[in-house]
């Protein structure tokens, strides 16, 4: 069953709030440097792989923020779907 416009608008507002709550993010992946116990944040910048050293004690927070990036990507995908459904309803009512 299709959602009503009201329900979709409520879902849209929730997703926007969730997006705003996930903006303290980092893009990349955390990798270790073997037995040394050191960690890097690795990401692509202008097509090149860049690594940033993660100081001791920062690993947990860096991992949390990279997970927030993944959650944000999922939220944006969900928002796009809701926007599509709202657009369809708006065009049917026009």
Secondary structure, DSSP 8 states (H G I E B T S, - for coil): ----HHHHHHHHHHHHHHHHHT-S---SEEEE-GGG--EEEEEEETTEEEEEEE-TT-HHHHHHHHHHHHHHHHHHHHHHHHHHHHHHHHHHH-
